[in-house]
Structure formats: structure tokens, C-alpha cells
Amino acid sequence: DRRSLVRYDTPSIEGFKLSAAWGEDDFWDAGVRYAGELAGFKLAGGIAYAQYTDDSNGLNLRGCAGLDPDGGISSQSDTSCHTLGLSASIMHLATGLFVTGAWGRKTDDLRAERFAAAGVTKVAIDNKDDFWSLQAGIEQKFVSIGKTTLYGEYWRGTAGAQIGDTSGDPQSFQSVSDAAGLGFAAARSAGSEASYWGAGLNQSIDAAALDLYIGYRHYEGSANLFDASGAGKSATVEFQDVDIVMSGAKISF
């Protein structure tokens, strides 16, 4: 995002670099990163925390629930979201074997209050969204034209009760309810999850500063829906699986 902010980054100290920022509307964050080599391994990692207390003039850029200072609903709302994320990577330099992992969580302190302000009071509201991912593979110069990277990957994300539109209202899943024939008068999500697994190949061509790549991913997902009209109905909807093949080229100049 392009935002008005003040940021400071320290020089690299033994491979570590710290950064922090503060800006409108209104947030602050801080993080530490590391990159270096040790005993034949290349290492990199980072961890960062951010807190958001305003919804950027009604734009709801963070996907956070919004309430005005009196606890009502308005387009000029306060939020109370914080996120924590971390990742780490390690590569064995001699063999090119590598592993990368990441995890993140967003906690929305006003989500339950926003659902209550919208008249939803009989469903437990989960205020956390999480993800984790893992990728492993090998990067080696098997052919003279450049390095080849082969990898496999897995990603999984879970979301609590979902906040959607620009005013921070509970997200409507009415179209999903209608398509599944649930008959809900006002479908909302109490939670959802998605995952994918995949594999890919990247071939570098050093003489042309060119990368050729191809990758495959298989996606799955589901949502736990409830009828916000007070009918007391709930159901889990499994979405259709999706398979995607991506290929292309990237040239640096």
C-alpha cells in the first residue's frame, strides 16, 4: 500500500535488520529480519507485528470490523486489528536442497461487536484468521545454461466469521446459500478454510537473464454458513476443487 508514514530501518548488524513504521490512518508496525550463512547453509527469516486502529476513511483496507466511538455503525469507524507474521528459509549450499515455512495470524478485536451491531447475536464469532505454508525443493545447476529449481508446496488458511465490504459489515454468502439450496434468508460465514498443494519447475537461462517456469496447484475450500435471520440453521458447504497450471517467462534488463 502507498500510505503516509514515517519509517526507520537500521543498518544490518551481524545479518539482522530492524524496522518500524507509524502512520495514518492509524497504524504502527515493527519487524526484524535476518539473512546470512552458517556452516554451509544459507539462512533467512523474519518476524513482524502490526496494529491498525482506524479503517482508512471507510475504505476498510485491512478487512477489519469497524465501529464508531459510540459503538454504532458508520463509514468513519475505529478498528482494532493486529497481525503477527513470521517466515524462515534454509538452503544447503552444496546440494541446493531448501525448505521455506511461514505462519501468520490476524486478530480482530471488534468482530463480535460488529456482528452484534448488525443483529447477529446467537452465533459464536471467531475473531481470528490464520495461515501456514511449507515449500521444499532443490536448486542446482543440472544443465550448463543455468540453475534448475524443482519444488513442492502446501498452503492452508482458516478464517473466522467473515467481514467483507468497505463498511466492515459481515460478509454476505447469500449467493453460496442459494446455489447450495440451503434456503437461508440471510447467509453469513461463521468460518471458512482453504488449502492448496502444488509443484513447479523454474529454469534459469543465464545468458539471456531469463527464467522459464511452470507450476501446478490443486485448491480445496469450504465455508461454515449460518442463517443470520435468526432461524437457527447452519450448514457446511464444500466448494468445487480447482486445478490450475501456470507457465510463463521473466526477463531481467
ChimeraX attribute file (.defattr): number of C-alpha atoms within 10 A of each C-alpha:
attribute: neighborCount
match mode: 1-to-1
recipient: residues
	/A:1	4
	/A:2	4
	/A:3	9
	/A:4	11
	/A:5	13
	/A:6	11
	/A:7	13
	/A:8	11
	/A:9	13
	/A:10	11
	/A:11	11
	/A:12	12
	/A:13	9
	/A:14	9
	/A:15	13
	/A:16	16
	/A:17	16
	/A:18	18
	/A:19	15
	/A:20	17
	/A:21	15
	/A:22	17
	/A:23	14
	/A:24	15
	/A:25	16
	/A:26	16
	/A:27	19
	/A:28	19
	/A:29	18
	/A:30	17
	/A:31	18
	/A:32	17
	/A:33	18
	/A:34	17
	/A:35	16
	/A:36	12
	/A:37	14
	/A:38	8
	/A:39	7
	/A:40	11
	/A:41	16
	/A:42	16
	/A:43	18
	/A:44	17
	/A:45	18
	/A:46	18
	/A:47	18
	/A:48	18
	/A:49	18
	/A:50	18
	/A:51	19
	/A:52	22
	/A:53	18
	/A:54	26
	/A:55	29
	/A:56	20
	/A:57	14
	/A:58	17
	/A:59	16
	/A:60	23
	/A:61	14
	/A:62	16
	/A:63	20
	/A:64	32
	/A:65	32
	/A:66	33
	/A:67	26
	/A:68	14
	/A:69	12
	/A:70	8
	/A:71	14
	/A:72	13
	/A:73	19
	/A:74	15
	/A:75	17
	/A:76	18
	/A:77	24
	/A:78	26
	/A:79	27
	/A:80	19
	/A:81	25
	/A:82	21
	/A:83	18
	/A:84	17
	/A:85	18
	/A:86	18
	/A:87	18
	/A:88	18
	/A:89	18
	/A:90	18
	/A:91	21
	/A:92	18
	/A:93	15
	/A:94	9
	/A:95	13
	/A:96	18
	/A:97	18
	/A:98	19
	/A:99	17
	/A:100	18
	/A:101	18
	/A:102	18
	/A:103	18
	/A:104	18
	/A:105	19
	/A:106	23
	/A:107	19
	/A:108	23
	/A:109	17
	/A:110	19
	/A:111	28
	/A:112	20
	/A:113	18
	/A:114	23
	/A:115	25
	/A:116	15
	/A:117	15
	/A:118	14
	/A:119	12
	/A:120	19
	/A:121	14
	/A:122	12
	/A:123	17
	/A:124	11
	/A:125	20
	/A:126	16
	/A:127	22
	/A:128	20
	/A:129	20
	/A:130	18
	/A:131	18
	/A:132	18
	/A:133	18
	/A:134	18
	/A:135	18
	/A:136	18
	/A:137	18
	/A:138	19
	/A:139	20
	/A:140	16
	/A:141	15
	/A:142	11
	/A:143	11
	/A:144	9
	/A:145	13
	/A:146	17
	/A:147	18
	/A:148	21
	/A:149	19
	/A:150	16
	/A:151	18
	/A:152	18
	/A:153	19
	/A:154	17
	/A:155	18
	/A:156	18
	/A:157	18
	/A:158	18
	/A:159	21
	/A:160	22
	/A:161	25
	/A:162	27
	/A:163	25
	/A:164	16
	/A:165	17
	/A:166	18
	/A:167	22
	/A:168	28
	/A:169	23
	/A:170	24
	/A:171	15
	/A:172	18
	/A:173	19
	/A:174	19
	/A:175	10
	/A:176	17
	/A:177	21
	/A:178	13
	/A:179	9
	/A:180	13
	/A:181	9
	/A:182	18
	/A:183	13
	/A:184	23
	/A:185	16
	/A:186	16
	/A:187	25
	/A:188	27
	/A:189	25
	/A:190	23
	/A:191	21
	/A:192	20
	/A:193	18
	/A:194	16
	/A:195	18
	/A:196	19
	/A:197	18
	/A:198	18
	/A:199	18
	/A:200	18
	/A:201	18
	/A:202	19
	/A:203	22
	/A:204	21
	/A:205	17
	/A:206	12
	/A:207	8
	/A:208	11
	/A:209	12
	/A:210	15
	/A:211	18
	/A:212	15
	/A:213	16
	/A:214	14
	/A:215	17
	/A:216	17
	/A:217	18
	/A:218	15
	/A:219	17
	/A:220	16
	/A:221	18
	/A:222	17
	/A:223	23
	/A:224	18
	/A:225	26
	/A:226	25
	/A:227	24
	/A:228	24
	/A:229	14
	/A:230	15
	/A:231	12
	/A:232	11
	/A:233	15
	/A:234	18
	/A:235	16
	/A:236	14
	/A:237	16
	/A:238	14
	/A:239	14
	/A:240	10
	/A:241	11
	/A:242	11
	/A:243	13
	/A:244	10
	/A:245	12
	/A:246	10
	/A:247	12
	/A:248	10
	/A:249	12
	/A:250	10
	/A:251	11
	/A:252	7
	/A:253	5
